[in-house]
Amino acid sequence: LEKLLSARFISGELSPHKAIQMFKNIGYSALLGNPLSALTQLQDISFSLYRYGLYDTLKAVLTKKKINSVAFGLKALLTELESSPMKTAHFMQESLKWGGFSKMDLFSKDIILNASLSKYQRLALSNKGIEKIARKYKKAYGEEFPLLLADLKSKQMTPRVKSMLWGELSDLQPISLSEMPTAYLNNPNARVFYMLKSFTVKQLNFMRKEIFSLYKTNPIEATRKLLAFSTLFIGAGMGVDLLKRQILHLGEYFRGEEIPDLTSEEFTDLAISNIFKGFAAT
C-alpha cells in the first residue's frame, strides 16, 4: 500500500523532462489535432453499448444530459494533457480544440456517464436490479449502500451517486493518474512510451476484469461476453472507418464527381484491420 500511495502521490506528480514534454505535446498535436482523429472517439460508444445496453445508451445520446464531464473537472483526455506554461502545451490544447478531438472526447464521456446513471436509476426500482447493484457496490459503500439506493430511486445527484459514476467511467477510460500503471507513475521520463497506449492498456484491464477472470468460474458466460464485446467494438470501428472514408472523398463530390463505391476489397481490408484492433483491445 505504501508503494502504491508513493507512486500515485509522489512519483506520479513529477513532470517529465522539458524536452520529453515538448516532444509529447508536438506528437499529440500532430496525431490527434484533426477531425479524423476526433471521429475515432465515436468508437468509445461501443463500451457504453456493451455495459449499459442499447436503451440506456440511446437515451444518453438523444435526451438532455443530466450530468456532464465538466462537472467532474474532465476537460482533457488525460491529466498529462492539461495545460502547462509551455508554449507547445498551449499549441496542443488549441489543436485538440479546433480539430474537434476535445469536444468529441467529452461527448463520449458524457454518453458513458449518462447511460450508467440511467441504468442504475432503473435498476434501483426492482429487487433484481438492487441485487445487481449490490454485487458491485455494496461492499464499497458499506453502511451507506442503502443511502445510495435511495439517491438513485429519488434521482438525486448526491456525492454518493457522483462517486459511483466516476467509478463507472474509470472502468472504461483512464481519466486520472490513479488509473495508470505504477511503471507509468514511477518513471516520468518513460511516460512517452505510453503515448496513445493508455486507452489500450485500460481496455486490456477492462477485459481482464469483465471477461478473463470469469473464465475460471463460468467459461460459457465469459465466451458470450467476449463475443458480444468484440462484435460491438469491431462493428463500431468499421462504422467510424467508413465515415472517415466518405469524408476523405468529399473533395470529389464538390468537384461534381461521383464518390467511388466501396469495393469488396476495401470492405475486407476494413474488416481485417478492425479485427486486429479488436484483438489488440481484448
HELIX and SHEET records of a PDB file:
HELIX    1   1 GLU A    2  PHE A    9  1                                   8    
HELIX    2   2 SER A   11  GLU A   13  5                                   3    
HELIX    3   3 LYS A   18  LEU A   32  1                                  15    
HELIX    4   4 PRO A   35  THR A   40  1                                   6    
HELIX    5   5 GLN A   41  ASP A   44  5                                   4    
HELIX    6   6 ILE A   45  LEU A   62  1                                  18    
HELIX    7   7 SER A   69  PHE A   72  5                                   4    
HELIX    8   8 THR A   79  LEU A   81  5                                   3    
HELIX    9   9 LYS A   87  TRP A   98  1                                  12    
HELIX   10  10 PHE A  101  LEU A  123  1                                  23    
HELIX   11  11 ASN A  127  TYR A  141  1                                  15    
HELIX   12  12 GLY A  142  GLU A  144  5                                   3    
HELIX   13  13 PHE A  145  SER A  154  1                                  10    
HELIX   14  14 PRO A  159  LEU A  172  1                                  14    
HELIX   15  15 LEU A  177  GLU A  179  5                                   3    
HELIX   16  16 THR A  182  ASN A  186  1                                   5    
HELIX   17  17 PRO A  188  TYR A  194  5                                   7    
HELIX   18  18 SER A  198  GLU A  210  1                                  13    
HELIX   19  19 PHE A  212  LEU A  214  5                                   3    
HELIX   20  20 PRO A  219  LEU A  248  1                                  30    
HELIX   21  21 LEU A  250  PHE A  254  1                                   5    
HELIX   22  22 SER A  264  ALA A  281  1                                  18    
END                                                                             
